[in-house]
Amino acid sequence: PLSPRVPSSPTTINLAHCTLTRKGINALTAALVTNKLSLNSLTYLNLAGNNLREEVQNLVNFLAQPNVVSILDLSSTDVPSEILFSALVRGCTTHLSHLNLARNPFTAKKSKGDIPSTFKQFFATTLGLKYLNLSPL
Protein backbone atom coordinates (compact mmCIF):
# COMPACT_ATOMS: atom_id res chain seq x y z
CA PRO A 1 0.00 0.00 0.00
CA LEU A 2 1.13 3.51 -0.76
CA SER A 3 1.47 5.89 2.12
CA PRO A 4 -0.05 9.34 1.70
CA ARG A 5 2.40 12.08 0.81
CA VAL A 6 3.11 14.39 3.67
CA PRO A 7 3.41 17.97 2.46
CA SER A 8 6.78 19.46 3.16
CA SER A 9 7.81 22.91 4.21
CA PRO A 10 11.16 24.63 3.93
CA THR A 11 13.65 24.43 6.77
CA THR A 12 15.93 27.12 5.32
CA ILE A 13 15.16 30.35 3.51
CA ASN A 14 18.13 32.48 2.48
CA LEU A 15 17.14 35.52 0.43
CA ALA A 16 19.90 37.83 1.63
CA HIS A 17 20.86 40.76 -0.59
CA CYS A 18 18.29 39.87 -3.28
CA THR A 19 16.83 43.37 -3.59
CA LEU A 20 13.49 42.04 -2.42
CA THR A 21 10.84 44.68 -1.92
CA ARG A 22 8.53 45.05 1.06
CA LYS A 23 5.78 43.69 -1.19
CA GLY A 24 7.84 40.56 -1.94
CA ILE A 25 8.72 40.00 1.72
CA ASN A 26 5.10 40.50 2.74
CA ALA A 27 3.97 37.94 0.15
CA LEU A 28 6.60 35.43 1.31
CA THR A 29 5.84 35.83 4.98
CA ALA A 30 2.07 35.78 4.39
CA ALA A 31 2.58 32.39 2.76
CA LEU A 32 4.63 31.24 5.75
CA VAL A 33 1.87 32.28 8.14
CA THR A 34 -0.77 30.57 5.98
CA ASN A 35 1.28 27.37 5.73
CA LYS A 36 1.15 26.29 9.36
CA LEU A 37 3.70 23.54 8.64
CA SER A 38 6.37 26.20 8.17
CA LEU A 39 5.93 27.27 11.79
CA ASN A 40 7.21 23.82 12.78
CA SER A 41 9.88 23.38 10.11
CA LEU A 42 11.57 26.70 9.26
CA THR A 43 14.71 26.97 11.38
CA TYR A 44 16.82 29.39 9.30
CA LEU A 45 15.57 32.70 7.90
CA ASN A 46 17.96 35.19 6.30
CA LEU A 47 16.53 38.33 4.71
CA ALA A 48 19.60 40.51 5.36
CA GLY A 49 20.43 43.37 3.06
CA ASN A 50 16.93 43.87 1.67
CA ASN A 51 15.52 47.35 2.19
CA LEU A 52 12.33 46.52 4.06
CA ARG A 53 11.85 49.45 6.47
CA GLU A 54 8.80 49.49 8.70
CA GLU A 55 6.07 48.15 6.41
CA VAL A 56 6.60 44.45 7.09
CA GLN A 57 3.42 43.48 8.88
CA ASN A 58 3.37 39.90 7.58
CA LEU A 59 6.98 39.36 8.67
CA VAL A 60 6.02 40.63 12.12
CA ASN A 61 2.96 38.34 12.09
CA PHE A 62 5.12 35.33 11.22
CA LEU A 63 7.71 36.09 13.90
CA ALA A 64 4.96 36.61 16.47
CA GLN A 65 3.58 33.09 15.89
CA PRO A 66 5.12 30.29 17.98
CA ASN A 67 7.74 28.86 15.63
CA VAL A 68 11.05 26.97 15.54
CA VAL A 69 13.27 29.61 13.92
CA SER A 70 16.69 29.28 15.54
CA ILE A 71 18.78 31.45 13.20
CA LEU A 72 17.35 34.81 12.16
CA ASP A 73 19.29 37.40 10.17
CA LEU A 74 17.48 40.64 9.44
CA SER A 75 20.57 42.84 9.40
CA SER A 76 20.63 45.86 7.09
CA THR A 77 16.89 45.75 6.47
CA ASP A 78 16.07 49.14 8.04
CA VAL A 79 13.38 47.52 10.18
CA PRO A 80 13.50 49.08 13.65
CA SER A 81 14.67 46.56 16.24
CA GLU A 82 11.86 47.68 18.53
CA ILE A 83 9.26 46.40 16.02
CA LEU A 84 11.08 43.09 15.67
CA PHE A 85 11.48 42.53 19.42
CA SER A 86 7.77 43.07 19.99
CA ALA A 87 7.13 40.16 17.59
CA LEU A 88 10.04 37.97 18.71
CA VAL A 89 8.94 38.06 22.33
CA ARG A 90 5.66 36.39 21.29
CA GLY A 91 7.01 33.79 18.88
CA CYS A 92 10.73 33.06 18.89
CA THR A 93 11.94 32.97 22.46
CA THR A 94 12.12 29.20 22.82
CA HIS A 95 14.27 28.14 19.85
CA LEU A 96 16.12 31.29 18.79
CA SER A 97 19.89 30.91 19.22
CA HIS A 98 21.32 33.34 16.63
CA LEU A 99 19.90 36.83 16.08
CA ASN A 100 21.49 39.40 13.78
CA LEU A 101 19.79 42.80 13.65
CA ALA A 102 22.93 44.84 12.91
CA ARG A 103 22.73 48.08 10.93
CA ASN A 104 19.05 48.62 11.71
CA PRO A 105 17.56 51.56 13.60
CA PHE A 106 16.99 50.92 17.28
CA THR A 107 13.50 52.42 17.45
CA ALA A 108 10.96 53.75 14.98
CA LYS A 109 10.71 57.09 16.78
CA LYS A 110 13.14 59.33 18.55
CA SER A 111 13.23 58.33 22.20
CA LYS A 112 14.64 59.87 25.34
CA GLY A 113 17.10 57.02 25.79
CA ASP A 114 14.68 54.69 27.53
CA ILE A 115 14.99 51.03 26.64
CA PRO A 116 11.66 49.82 25.22
CA SER A 117 9.82 47.32 27.40
CA THR A 118 9.78 44.81 24.52
CA PHE A 119 13.60 44.59 24.71
CA LYS A 120 13.49 43.92 28.43
CA GLN A 121 10.73 41.34 28.00
CA PHE A 122 12.59 39.57 25.18
CA PHE A 123 15.81 39.22 27.14
CA ALA A 124 13.90 38.07 30.22
CA THR A 125 12.14 35.29 28.30
CA THR A 126 14.60 34.12 25.64
CA LEU A 127 15.97 30.73 26.57
CA GLY A 128 18.73 29.71 24.15
CA LEU A 129 20.16 32.88 22.61
CA LYS A 130 23.90 32.36 22.02
CA TYR A 131 24.63 35.08 19.43
CA LEU A 132 23.27 38.61 19.23
CA ASN A 133 24.39 41.43 16.95
CA LEU A 134 22.80 44.86 17.30
CA SER A 135 25.82 46.85 16.14
CA PRO A 136 25.10 50.04 14.22
CA LEU A 137 28.01 49.49 11.77
Secondary structure, 3 states (H helix, E strand, C coil): CCCCCCCCCCCEEECCCCCCCHHHHHHHHHHHHHCHHHHCCCCEEECCCCCCCCCCHHHHHHHHCCCCCCEEECCCCCCCHHHHHHHHHHHCCCCCCEEECCCCCCCCCCCCCCCCHHHHHHHHHCCCCCEEECCCC
